[in-house]
């Protein structure tokens, strides 16, 4: 099991972890554990499409089985689950809220603030244990080993709290060292978020006192709430200052290197479907043969064109006329994808082509593909299941930003206060 906390938890919304974490404790269904990705992983990866899409599909090994990701209304009810929970109130009472329990590069952190991160990490792990039990009937205990080095699930939560504090200190310190400050737009967005949160969680007529009481019930001070909003804004503002709004400052060379390092392939295709897109049923033999003949004719015409620009223009025209892949709406210039995100026949054919080379018709479960390999493009949209894909340049910029923040964080030291011992969560299990 990977650690529940990865670099830059703070890219989540301020109340995403703070408030969402109470869902199943108060009777709601468990949600997915917050395994936030590192910045180098945070940008959308190429992932599978849904079963009814007409774009090239992923290999079967990459398709997630239905019903294995979240607890639904048709699965076990919460009262049927038998899992270990933590007595957080009893644990919180073991120290004074203002007691300094650790320092990150000399910056003091109180028990109150530390406990917010700890409670959030406890929830992430507990949520994971609930999901495993609900979906698979396997009961995991807090004392069970979660990683090969002997780390238990209880250890994950405690270690994750310190990691989260280091992440906050990373963004704060990196911003200060690089002259990154909140803008007026940032402050206005934060104010709007605060107003929205107050109305959402406390009602439209909520007062500041109401909101602070609500936060306190969730082990969050108003100061911590403000800090989370500020750190989120600094993280985003830092990216904009260094890389532009969408990574446009990053040079072509860096974006192209990212594509090469991560094994991306670029290609466009004309798909003639041999299955009914509405039902998935195969067309009759006569219709299939007609599609095959058309595919052969188109491939021969395109293969005869030797000038790349002429080929691109003619391919575009034929694609507009014949291609039955609805993915061309989102990816009009073609697909830039990684290994095992397309059907095997499609990927293998792309690998066998040189840039601006056109394939013979390639048959897959979808139909016949006429494929043209394309050279890597730093501004190509990277194929993924999102309706709003981002470019290779923006993805590479996110990766580089994450690496810089990771390097900064690697230099931060966490020093626990003298006499303070990291809590043993196993002493605070209910029942």
VOGU-3710 file (C-alpha; in Angstrom, 3 decimals, decimal comma):
1> xxxxxxxxxx> 0,000/0,000/0,000  1,366/3,421/-0,892  1,632/6,064/1,783  -1,591/7,952/2,285  0,093/11,324/2,063  2,139/12,309/-0,975  3,882/15,562/-1,753  1,529/18,538/-1,874  -1,671/17,487/-0,265  -2,349/21,226/-0,283
11> xxxxxxxxxx> -3,361/21,301/-3,920  -6,712/19,979/-2,722  -9,433/22,450/-1,818  -9,115/23,805/1,678  -12,115/21,900/2,982  -11,711/18,877/0,734  -9,815/16,929/3,369  -10,967/18,878/6,379  -14,693/18,565/5,877  -15,054/15,668/3,458
21> xxxxxxxxxx> -13,218/13,499/5,931  -16,204/13,421/8,260  -18,585/11,832/5,731  -18,754/8,252/6,879  -18,085/9,075/10,536  -21,440/10,846/10,489  -23,316/8,220/8,526  -22,379/8,915/4,924  -20,852/6,363/2,612  -17,076/6,008/2,632
31> xxxxxxxxxx> -15,249/7,871/-0,084  -11,977/7,074/-1,796  -8,896/7,566/0,377  -7,100/10,805/-0,396  -3,942/9,472/-1,993  -3,039/12,785/-3,576  -0,448/12,559/-6,315  2,961/14,097/-6,352  3,246/17,120/-8,639  5,049/15,009/-11,204
41> xxxxxxxxxx> 1,983/12,759/-11,130  -0,622/15,409/-10,558  -1,152/16,387/-14,178  -3,622/14,087/-15,935  -2,085/10,864/-17,140  -3,308/8,908/-20,119  -6,042/6,679/-18,743  -8,726/4,407/-20,045  -11,836/5,539/-21,829  -15,278/4,319/-20,906
51> xxxxxxxxxx> -16,726/1,215/-22,451  -19,010/3,042/-24,827  -16,515/5,516/-26,212  -15,434/5,235/-29,807  -11,868/6,339/-29,232  -9,145/3,679/-29,187  -9,679/1,705/-26,012  -7,121/0,664/-23,399  -5,724/-2,799/-23,134  -8,037/-5,060/-21,170
61> xxxxxxxxxx> -5,539/-5,310/-18,314  -5,924/-1,596/-17,685  -9,716/-1,591/-17,494  -10,941/-1,374/-13,959  -13,496/-3,945/-12,919  -16,880/-2,431/-12,040  -17,672/-2,035/-8,379  -14,115/-2,190/-7,063  -13,472/1,470/-6,364  -16,107/2,817/-4,020
71> xxxxxxxxxx> -18,833/1,601/-1,722  -22,212/2,020/-3,360  -25,733/1,909/-2,010  -26,028/-1,687/-3,192  -23,111/-2,898/-1,099  -22,731/-3,419/2,617  -24,446/-0,841/4,804  -22,299/0,993/7,345  -23,968/-0,741/10,279  -22,867/-4,078/8,826
81> xxxxxxxxxx> -19,192/-3,132/8,843  -16,881/-4,218/11,609  -13,770/-2,078/11,611  -11,536/-0,296/14,084  -12,018/3,423/14,678  -9,960/5,925/16,646  -11,093/7,857/19,718  -9,813/11,190/18,475  -11,336/13,214/21,299  -9,448/11,190/23,889
91> xxxxxxxxxx> -6,222/11,530/21,927  -6,662/15,292/21,460  -7,110/15,743/25,206  -3,608/14,382/25,943  -1,912/17,739/25,206  -2,623/21,433/25,546  -3,712/22,841/22,147  -1,019/25,558/22,321  1,816/23,199/23,251  4,635/23,283/20,695
101> xxxxxxxxxx> 5,205/19,709/19,579  7,563/20,084/16,642  9,462/22,510/14,456  10,059/22,469/10,718  13,271/24,341/9,963  12,741/26,215/13,206  9,073/27,067/12,606  7,020/25,974/15,588  3,865/23,909/15,190  1,362/23,534/18,012
111> xxxxxxxxxx> -0,447/20,394/19,107  -3,701/21,910/17,805  -2,337/22,353/14,290  -0,416/19,079/14,337  -3,558/17,281/15,454  -5,557/18,590/12,491  -3,101/16,892/10,137  -3,017/13,778/12,301  -6,820/13,498/12,407  -6,969/13,876/8,638
121> xxxxxxxxxx> -4,391/11,134/8,174  -6,246/8,883/10,612  -9,309/9,315/8,464  -7,495/8,511/5,233  -6,246/5,247/6,647  -9,533/4,393/8,351  -11,381/5,087/5,126  -9,054/2,709/3,320  -9,693/-0,022/5,888  -13,446/0,464/5,504
131> xxxxxxxxxx> -13,254/0,188/1,728  -11,202/-2,983/1,863  -13,670/-4,561/4,275  -16,763/-3,371/2,405  -15,538/-4,393/-1,036  -13,579/-7,551/-0,277  -14,625/-8,672/3,202  -10,993/-8,525/4,347  -10,568/-7,112/7,832  -7,368/-5,086/8,246
141> xxxxxxxxxx> -6,279/-3,843/11,657  -4,407/-0,679/12,529  -1,598/-2,866/13,816  -1,239/-4,757/10,535  1,858/-4,187/8,434  1,154/-1,908/5,475  4,599/-1,676/3,860  7,536/-3,962/3,325  9,685/-2,114/5,861  7,296/-3,076/8,665
151> xxxxxxxxxx> 5,350/0,190/8,747  1,869/-0,386/10,163  -1,298/1,413/9,227  -1,045/3,321/12,510  2,490/4,372/11,580  1,261/5,602/8,195  -1,122/8,047/9,829  1,447/9,409/12,276  4,189/9,726/9,657  1,717/11,277/7,229
161> xxxxxxxxxx> 0,893/14,079/9,671  4,539/15,155/9,829  4,836/14,849/6,039  1,799/17,090/5,561  3,303/19,759/7,791  6,532/19,554/5,791  4,520/20,034/2,619  2,939/23,213/3,951  6,343/24,472/5,027  7,667/23,633/1,562
171> xxxxxxxxxx> 5,162/25,806/-0,255  5,514/28,618/2,261  9,314/28,548/2,212  9,607/28,099/-1,549  7,250/31,031/-2,111  9,218/33,274/0,227  12,574/32,352/-1,347  11,237/32,994/-4,871  9,360/36,206/-4,205  5,942/34,652/-4,663
181> xxxxxxxxxx> 3,180/36,579/-2,909  -0,591/36,593/-2,933  -2,139/38,854/-5,541  -5,343/40,831/-5,189  -7,037/38,222/-7,345  -5,812/35,513/-4,959  -7,190/37,382/-1,952  -10,524/37,923/-3,652  -10,750/34,216/-4,547  -9,929/33,270/-0,949
191> xxxxxxxxxx> -12,638/35,607/0,356  -15,155/34,073/-2,028  -14,161/30,584/-0,904  -14,572/31,553/2,742  -18,048/32,954/2,098  -19,016/29,817/0,185  -17,716/27,520/2,928  -19,514/29,434/5,662  -22,812/29,287/3,781  -22,367/25,633/2,786
201> xxxxxxxxxx> -21,431/24,268/6,186  -23,145/26,699/8,569  -26,047/28,164/6,613  -26,598/31,400/4,698  -26,906/33,486/7,874  -23,836/32,056/9,585  -21,636/34,301/11,690  -17,890/34,140/12,100  -18,454/32,578/15,526  -20,644/29,881/13,967
211> xxxxxxxxxx> -17,952/29,067/11,443  -15,173/28,930/14,020  -17,260/26,590/16,167  -17,886/24,374/13,170  -14,184/24,237/12,366  -13,299/23,523/16,007  -15,607/20,505/16,006  -13,371/19,168/13,244  -10,101/19,918/15,022  -9,393/22,896/12,776
221> xxxxxxxxxx> -8,700/26,391/14,007  -9,674/29,407/11,959  -5,959/30,142/11,627  -5,376/26,716/10,106  -8,281/27,206/7,726  -6,778/30,513/6,583  -3,353/28,915/6,273  -4,668/26,150/4,031  -6,322/28,671/1,727  -3,164/30,756/1,631
231> xxxxxxxxxx> -0,894/27,810/0,886  -3,195/26,630/-1,886  -3,084/30,074/-3,448  0,717/30,329/-3,071  1,138/26,948/-4,738  -0,937/27,996/-7,726  0,567/31,477/-7,909  4,042/29,960/-7,820  3,259/27,883/-10,876  1,883/30,869/-12,740
241> xxxxxxxxxx> 4,904/33,008/-11,932  7,438/30,367/-12,959  5,647/28,699/-15,880  2,715/30,862/-16,934  -0,967/30,129/-16,677  -0,751/26,912/-18,723  2,972/26,159/-18,721  3,598/28,291/-21,794  6,898/29,609/-20,390  8,463/26,142/-20,477
251> xxxxxxxxxx> 10,781/25,730/-23,450  10,088/23,252/-26,253  13,163/21,213/-25,392  11,947/20,479/-21,874  8,454/19,514/-23,047  9,827/17,235/-25,755  12,185/15,621/-23,270  9,213/14,897/-21,016  7,429/13,143/-23,870  10,499/11,053/-24,633
261> xxxxxxxxxx> 11,204/10,171/-21,017  7,631/9,010/-20,493  7,306/7,033/-23,714  4,638/9,099/-25,439  3,629/8,321/-29,032  1,764/10,715/-31,328  -0,509/9,578/-34,139  -3,695/10,451/-35,955  -6,099/7,904/-37,375  -9,184/7,429/-39,475
271> xxxxxxxxxx> -11,446/4,855/-37,848  -14,051/2,965/-39,836  -16,123/1,159/-37,233  -17,200/-2,444/-37,701  -19,416/-2,442/-34,621  -22,582/-0,521/-33,893  -21,492/2,333/-31,576  -24,852/2,281/-29,801  -25,021/-1,451/-29,065  -21,467/-2,706/-29,499
281> xxxxxxxxxx> -22,756/-5,452/-31,799  -20,737/-6,390/-34,883  -22,008/-5,184/-38,253  -23,068/-7,745/-40,833  -20,434/-9,260/-43,137  -21,340/-7,099/-46,113  -20,982/-3,898/-44,108  -17,668/-5,055/-42,657  -16,299/-5,857/-46,101  -17,387/-2,457/-47,384
291> xxxxxxxxxx> -15,536/-0,798/-44,523  -12,440/-2,871/-45,254  -12,499/-1,879/-48,918  -12,845/1,789/-48,026  -9,980/1,520/-45,561  -7,731/-0,036/-48,203  -8,597/2,693/-50,686  -7,917/5,502/-48,212  -4,627/3,982/-47,083  -3,394/3,600/-50,667
301> xxxxxxxxxx> -4,242/7,202/-51,493  -2,502/8,558/-48,417  0,565/6,331/-48,792  1,118/7,751/-52,281  1,549/11,291/-50,920  5,203/12,033/-50,122  5,115/15,701/-49,107  4,414/15,925/-45,307  2,361/19,115/-45,497  0,273/17,828/-48,378
311> xxxxxxxxxx> -0,180/14,556/-46,502  -1,303/16,323/-43,343  -3,878/18,352/-45,222  -5,271/15,388/-47,171  -5,350/13,217/-44,044  -7,284/15,974/-42,284  -9,825/16,131/-45,110  -10,364/12,374/-45,228  -10,532/12,167/-41,462  -13,256/14,784/-41,397
321> xxxxxxxxxx> -15,206/12,876/-44,046  -14,755/9,261/-42,975  -13,529/8,987/-39,381  -16,163/7,571/-37,020  -14,134/8,102/-33,842  -16,001/10,637/-31,714  -12,711/11,299/-29,919  -11,698/13,485/-32,833  -13,834/16,232/-31,299  -11,583/16,464/-28,235
331> xxxxxxxxxx> -8,387/15,413/-30,020  -8,728/16,819/-33,555  -4,966/16,650/-34,195  -4,686/13,026/-33,082  -3,620/11,196/-29,947  -0,471/11,547/-27,869  -0,522/8,560/-25,549  1,581/6,262/-23,402  2,088/2,513/-23,329  -1,019/0,376/-22,802
341> xxxxxxxxxx> -3,547/3,186/-22,999  -4,764/2,152/-26,458  -5,770/-1,214/-27,843  -2,705/-3,324/-28,602  -3,201/-3,358/-32,385  -3,294/0,436/-32,493  -0,209/0,911/-30,323  1,807/-1,757/-32,134  1,030/-0,202/-35,510  2,089/3,241/-34,267
351> xxxxxxxxxx> 5,381/1,858/-32,992  6,117/0,347/-36,394  5,725/3,668/-38,246  8,082/6,569/-38,832  6,822/10,169/-38,594  4,477/11,002/-41,506  4,258/7,336/-42,503  0,773/5,907/-43,079  -0,141/2,355/-42,136  -2,043/-0,260/-44,024
361> xxxxxxxxxx> -5,516/-0,759/-42,526  -5,165/-2,047/-38,977  -8,038/-4,098/-37,615  -9,029/-3,929/-33,951  -12,192/-4,734/-32,036  -13,454/-1,286/-33,030  -12,909/-1,567/-36,751  -10,306/-0,533/-39,316  -7,743/2,166/-38,503  -5,654/4,062/-41,048
371> xxxxxxxxxx> -2,898/5,492/-38,885  -0,420/8,278/-39,537  2,481/8,552/-37,100  3,199/12,144/-36,060  6,353/13,749/-34,694  6,261/14,727/-31,000  4,629/18,085/-30,363  5,174/20,052/-27,112  1,658/21,499/-27,390  -0,128/18,251/-28,176
381> xxxxxxxxxx> -3,007/17,309/-25,898  -2,113/14,253/-23,839  -4,699/11,508/-24,121  -6,650/10,799/-20,934  -10,215/10,128/-19,832  -10,823/13,729/-18,796  -13,065/15,955/-20,863  -10,488/18,709/-20,415  -7,049/17,289/-21,329  -3,937/19,433/-20,993
391> xxxxxxxxxx> -0,904/19,825/-23,198  2,447/18,102/-23,000  4,013/21,473/-22,201  1,684/22,088/-19,256  2,180/18,535/-18,006  5,957/18,847/-18,214  5,812/22,186/-16,413  3,787/20,605/-13,605  6,332/17,813/-13,357  9,256/20,216/-13,195
401> xxxxxxxxxx> 7,486/22,365/-10,605  6,886/19,281/-8,507  10,528/18,258/-8,730  11,639/21,681/-7,556  9,256/21,576/-4,616  10,311/18,031/-3,794  13,960/19,084/-3,748  13,064/21,929/-1,409  11,125/19,620/0,873  13,972/17,123/0,975
411> xxxxxxxxxx> 16,029/19,816/2,665  13,508/20,455/5,445  14,026/18,896/8,851  11,292/17,964/11,297  12,425/18,206/14,904  10,040/17,052/17,623  9,974/19,103/20,809  11,916/17,782/23,772  9,755/15,488/25,824  7,141/15,056/23,096
421> xxxxxxxxxx> 6,585/11,521/21,868  4,735/10,705/18,687  1,344/9,274/19,693  0,826/5,542/19,668  -2,513/5,330/17,884  -3,016/1,745/18,951  -3,706/3,048/22,463  -6,717/5,021/21,208  -8,725/2,453/19,292  -12,401/2,451/20,229
431> x> -13,618/-0,631/21,976
//
